[in-house]
Each structure stands twice: as structure tokens, then as C-alpha cells.
Amino acid sequence: MIYPEIPSTFETKLTTLSPQIRERMAVYGSYLLLTEVESRLALAKEKLAFFQKKYNISLTNLNEKGLPEDADWKMHEDYVEWSGWQVSYDEARETLDALRGIVDTANVIPLAR
């Protein structure tokens, strides 16, 4: 996955915060991102299942066999879209696993107000 570059001034400002506050930011931010990533993952799963049902073959098997000789332009377009959804699924799964790792191992106690 390609991430935008973070300006060095932002990183410098983060280092002025205590390690506990930085950890809280990471954990709470991870909780917020979990919902977004879970939604992305669910949509990608839905799209992958749609194409697998439509063509009665998994993308993995289609990649191994190749497109049929008589594949029309629509199947070629679907293949490109299908492949894109697989990339989205893989990226969302990887991000979700990383976020869950952060949330599961964090030891964050809310600050008193």
C-alpha cells in the first residue's frame, strides 16, 4: 500500500508528546480506523463473491487458467475490476490485522478530565 508522506514538522510535533499520549493516539485512532477498514473489507468481499458467482470460478483459478479465448470485452473489463477488488481486499485485510494488533496489545487507560 502506498501512503502519503507525513511532513517532518508533524513528526517533530508528535515527539513533543509523552509516549503515553502517543500510544493513546495510536490506539484510539486504530479504533476509529477499524470501522472504516471493516467496511472496506466487507465491500471487497461482496464484490469478489459477485464476480466469482458470475463466472463460476475463483480469481485465483482464473489467473492460473487465463481468460478464455472467446472472452468478450465485458469479461476483460470485469477481470480488471475483479483484480482491483482483490487488491483492495488484500490491503484491507493487512491493515485490519495491523490495527487489531495495536488494539489488542495496547494498555491504555483513559485520562481523567
Backbone as CSV, one residue per row, in Angstrom:
resi,resn,N_x,N_y,N_z,CA_x,CA_y,CA_z,C_x,C_y,C_z
1,MET,0.843,-1.168,0.000,0.000,0.000,0.000,0.893,1.237,0.000
2,ILE,0.509,2.263,-0.729,1.262,3.500,-0.794,0.587,4.512,0.127
3,TYR,1.363,5.055,1.042,0.848,6.023,1.989,1.411,7.396,1.658
4,PRO,0.615,8.457,1.921,1.146,9.794,1.673,2.286,10.099,2.649
5,GLU,3.207,10.912,2.198,4.337,11.277,3.043,3.866,12.212,4.156
6,ILE,4.346,11.954,5.362,3.996,12.796,6.503,5.053,13.888,6.613
7,PRO,4.607,15.146,6.675,5.591,16.224,6.801,6.423,16.057,8.068
8,SER,7.704,16.356,7.967,8.592,16.190,9.117,8.163,17.060,10.288
9,THR,7.510,18.189,10.026,7.050,19.045,11.128,5.991,18.328,11.959
10,PHE,5.175,17.525,11.314,4.160,16.752,12.031,4.831,15.735,12.955
11,GLU,5.800,15.009,12.421,6.526,14.034,13.236,7.245,14.716,14.394
12,THR,7.813,15.883,14.139,8.500,16.627,15.192,7.519,17.017,16.296
13,LYS,6.348,17.455,15.915,5.333,17.832,16.914,4.896,16.619,17.722
14,LEU,4.798,15.479,17.072,4.412,14.264,17.805,5.446,13.903,18.865
15,THR,6.704,14.126,18.560,7.746,13.756,19.523,7.719,14.637,20.766
16,THR,7.029,15.767,20.711,6.924,16.610,21.904,5.910,16.055,22.892
17,LEU,5.093,15.106,22.448,4.103,14.476,23.321,4.744,13.322,24.079
18,SER,4.199,13.030,25.230,4.726,11.912,26.016,4.440,10.597,25.298
19,PRO,5.227,9.570,25.574,4.975,8.261,24.962,3.569,7.737,25.265
20,GLN,3.059,8.030,26.441,1.716,7.569,26.804,0.647,8.225,25.923
21,ILE,0.810,9.515,25.681,-0.158,10.216,24.826,-0.054,9.717,23.391
22,ARG,1.155,9.502,22.898,1.317,8.967,21.537,0.675,7.587,21.430
23,GLU,0.834,6.769,22.462,0.212,5.446,22.447,-1.306,5.570,22.424
24,ARG,-1.849,6.464,23.235,-3.301,6.672,23.249,-3.796,7.115,21.875
25,MET,-3.047,8.024,21.250,-3.434,8.480,19.915,-3.469,7.305,18.940
26,ALA,-2.463,6.468,19.003,-2.399,5.317,18.093,-3.548,4.355,18.353
27,VAL,-3.820,4.092,19.617,-4.883,3.136,19.949,-6.251,3.691,19.579
28,TYR,-6.545,4.921,20.006,-7.856,5.493,19.701,-8.040,5.695,18.197
29,GLY,-6.980,6.096,17.525,-7.046,6.214,16.069,-7.284,4.862,15.413
30,SER,-6.678,3.828,15.983,-6.875,2.470,15.456,-8.320,2.033,15.608
31,TYR,-8.921,2.351,16.756,-10.336,2.024,16.955,-11.207,2.706,15.902
32,LEU,-10.923,3.963,15.620,-11.702,4.685,14.611,-11.506,4.087,13.222
33,LEU,-10.283,3.751,12.896,-9.991,3.194,11.573,-10.545,1.784,11.400
34,LEU,-10.688,1.044,12.500,-11.216,-0.322,12.401,-12.555,-0.354,11.670
35,THR,-13.443,0.541,12.028,-14.769,0.575,11.405,-14.668,0.841,9.911
36,GLU,-13.839,1.808,9.548,-13.668,2.141,8.129,-13.093,0.963,7.350
37,VAL,-12.066,0.345,7.901,-11.399,-0.756,7.211,-12.304,-1.987,7.147
38,GLU,-13.058,-2.246,8.209,-14.001,-3.367,8.182,-15.047,-3.171,7.094
39,SER,-15.500,-1.938,6.901,-16.470,-1.643,5.835,-15.852,-1.869,4.462
40,ARG,-14.614,-1.412,4.303,-13.915,-1.608,3.026,-13.729,-3.093,2.732
41,LEU,-13.375,-3.845,3.771,-13.171,-5.286,3.620,-14.483,-5.981,3.235
42,ALA,-15.575,-5.600,3.891,-16.873,-6.202,3.583,-17.297,-5.920,2.147
43,LEU,-17.085,-4.696,1.682,-17.433,-4.352,0.303,-16.580,-5.146,-0.684
44,ALA,-15.296,-5.250,-0.406,-14.412,-6.009,-1.299,-14.831,-7.474,-1.337
45,LYS,-15.166,-8.057,-0.185,-15.631,-9.458,-0.148,-16.883,-9.635,-0.997
46,GLU,-17.793,-8.674,-0.875,-19.048,-8.726,-1.634,-18.772,-8.692,-3.134
47,LYS,-17.884,-7.819,-3.556,-17.559,-7.697,-4.984,-16.837,-8.951,-5.494
48,LEU,-15.923,-9.489,-4.696,-15.229,-10.717,-5.095,-16.216,-11.870,-5.252
49,ALA,-17.155,-11.985,-4.323,-18.162,-13.054,-4.389,-19.057,-12.875,-5.617
50,PHE,-19.387,-11.620,-5.940,-20.219,-11.342,-7.113,-19.559,-11.875,-8.380
51,PHE,-18.289,-11.529,-8.578,-17.600,-11.968,-9.797,-17.376,-13.481,-9.798
52,GLN,-17.093,-14.046,-8.647,-16.895,-15.499,-8.587,-18.189,-16.221,-8.962
53,LYS,-19.319,-15.716,-8.488,-20.604,-16.322,-8.826,-20.938,-16.099,-10.309
54,LYS,-20.662,-14.891,-10.790,-20.971,-14.557,-12.187,-20.231,-15.459,-13.163
55,TYR,-18.948,-15.738,-12.868,-18.130,-16.522,-13.791,-17.898,-17.950,-13.323
56,ASN,-18.431,-18.280,-12.156,-18.344,-19.646,-11.625,-16.894,-20.138,-11.541
57,ILE,-16.016,-19.242,-11.109,-14.598,-19.576,-10.947,-13.987,-18.557,-9.988
58,SER,-13.020,-18.982,-9.211,-12.336,-18.040,-8.323,-11.315,-17.252,-9.144
59,LEU,-10.965,-16.089,-8.647,-9.966,-15.275,-9.338,-8.627,-16.001,-9.389
60,THR,-8.299,-16.715,-8.335,-7.051,-17.489,-8.311,-7.027,-18.502,-9.445
61,ASN,-8.117,-19.253,-9.598,-8.188,-20.248,-10.680,-8.188,-19.582,-12.056
62,LEU,-8.877,-18.453,-12.157,-8.904,-17.740,-13.433,-7.505,-17.243,-13.796
63,ASN,-6.778,-16.760,-12.798,-5.402,-16.313,-13.049,-4.522,-17.475,-13.507
64,GLU,-4.741,-18.651,-12.924,-3.957,-19.833,-13.311,-4.294,-20.290,-14.725
65,LYS,-5.596,-20.308,-15.057,-6.040,-20.791,-16.366,-5.950,-19.729,-17.454
66,GLY,-6.099,-18.470,-17.056,-6.145,-17.384,-18.030,-7.568,-17.183,-18.534
67,LEU,-7.790,-16.061,-19.126,-9.120,-15.780,-19.684,-9.371,-16.711,-20.866
68,PRO,-10.622,-17.116,-21.039,-10.931,-17.970,-22.191,-10.632,-17.253,-23.511
69,GLU,-10.334,-18.020,-24.519,-10.037,-17.449,-25.842,-11.208,-16.619,-26.367
70,ASP,-12.421,-17.032,-26.029,-13.601,-16.339,-26.549,-14.129,-15.261,-25.592
71,ALA,-13.324,-14.844,-24.640,-13.755,-13.822,-23.680,-14.042,-12.514,-24.408
72,ASP,-15.199,-11.934,-24.113,-15.555,-10.669,-24.757,-14.975,-9.495,-23.957
73,TRP,-15.209,-8.301,-24.446,-14.658,-7.102,-23.815,-15.192,-6.933,-22.408
74,LYS,-16.445,-7.360,-22.170,-17.047,-7.222,-20.838,-16.307,-8.096,-19.826
75,MET,-15.956,-9.298,-20.222,-15.222,-10.165,-19.315,-13.836,-9.594,-19.033
76,HIS,-13.218,-8.988,-20.024,-11.921,-8.348,-19.821,-12.046,-7.187,-18.823
77,GLU,-13.092,-6.377,-18.991,-13.333,-5.272,-18.052,-13.604,-5.801,-16.647
78,ASP,-14.429,-6.837,-16.576,-14.734,-7.442,-15.268,-13.480,-7.996,-14.607
79,TYR,-12.623,-8.591,-15.410,-11.384,-9.152,-14.879,-10.511,-8.069,-14.246
80,VAL,-10.416,-6.936,-14.907,-9.624,-5.825,-14.368,-10.249,-5.328,-13.059
81,GLU,-11.560,-5.148,-13.066,-12.245,-4.698,-11.844,-12.116,-5.736,-10.732
82,TRP,-12.312,-6.993,-11.073,-12.210,-8.101,-10.126,-10.817,-8.119,-9.484
83,SER,-9.808,-7.964,-10.301,-8.432,-7.930,-9.794,-8.217,-6.745,-8.855
84,GLY,-8.808,-5.622,-9.190,-8.718,-4.439,-8.333,-9.369,-4.669,-6.979
85,TRP,-10.508,-5.355,-6.984,-11.174,-5.666,-5.709,-10.348,-6.640,-4.885
86,GLN,-9.611,-7.507,-5.550,-8.740,-8.422,-4.805,-7.624,-7.646,-4.115
87,VAL,-7.065,-6.670,-4.806,-6.030,-5.825,-4.203,-6.618,-5.058,-3.016
88,SER,-7.812,-4.511,-3.194,-8.477,-3.790,-2.096,-8.714,-4.703,-0.902
89,TYR,-9.142,-5.920,-1.180,-9.376,-6.887,-0.111,-8.072,-7.192,0.631
90,ASP,-7.025,-7.472,-0.113,-5.735,-7.819,0.498,-5.203,-6.669,1.357
91,GLU,-5.297,-5.446,0.836,-4.824,-4.284,1.592,-5.661,-4.068,2.855
92,ALA,-6.982,-4.199,2.735,-7.858,-4.019,3.895,-7.592,-5.095,4.941
93,ARG,-7.396,-6.330,4.508,-7.113,-7.429,5.436,-5.802,-7.171,6.187
94,GLU,-4.780,-6.735,5.467,-3.484,-6.449,6.073,-3.602,-5.300,7.086
95,THR,-4.302,-4.242,6.685,-4.489,-3.094,7.578,-5.299,-3.479,8.800
96,LEU,-6.351,-4.261,8.595,-7.194,-4.699,9.710,-6.399,-5.535,10.707
97,ASP,-5.588,-6.429,10.212,-4.754,-7.254,11.100,-3.796,-6.384,11.910
98,ALA,-3.207,-5.391,11.262,-2.276,-4.496,11.960,-3.003,-3.673,13.023
99,LEU,-4.168,-3.145,12.671,-4.929,-2.351,13.637,-5.376,-3.191,14.825
100,ARG,-5.829,-4.393,14.555,-6.235,-5.276,15.660,-5.047,-5.610,16.553
101,GLY,-3.873,-5.745,15.958,-2.674,-5.989,16.741,-2.377,-4.828,17.678
102,ILE,-2.590,-3.612,17.193,-2.369,-2.429,18.031,-3.384,-2.394,19.163
103,VAL,-4.643,-2.577,18.829,-5.716,-2.510,19.816,-5.592,-3.634,20.846
104,ASP,-5.272,-4.829,20.387,-5.205,-5.988,21.286,-4.033,-5.928,22.257
105,THR,-2.944,-5.280,21.862,-1.762,-5.260,22.729,-1.637,-3.975,23.528
106,ALA,-2.518,-3.036,23.281,-2.417,-1.741,23.961,-2.857,-1.842,25.412
107,ASN,-2.220,-1.051,26.204,-2.557,-0.961,27.623,-2.853,0.504,27.917
108,VAL,-4.019,0.957,27.451,-4.346,2.364,27.548,-5.472,2.560,28.560
109,ILE,-5.224,3.439,29.488,-6.228,3.789,30.490,-6.660,5.225,30.183
110,PRO,-7.973,5.469,30.105,-8.414,6.821,29.787,-7.893,7.836,30.805
111,LEU,-7.554,9.025,30.317,-7.097,10.096,31.188,-8.287,10.707,31.921
112,ALA,-8.062,11.130,33.148,-9.104,11.829,33.893,-9.286,13.213,33.284
113,ARG,-10.510,13.699,33.305,-10.776,15.028,32.741,-10.670,16.072,33.787
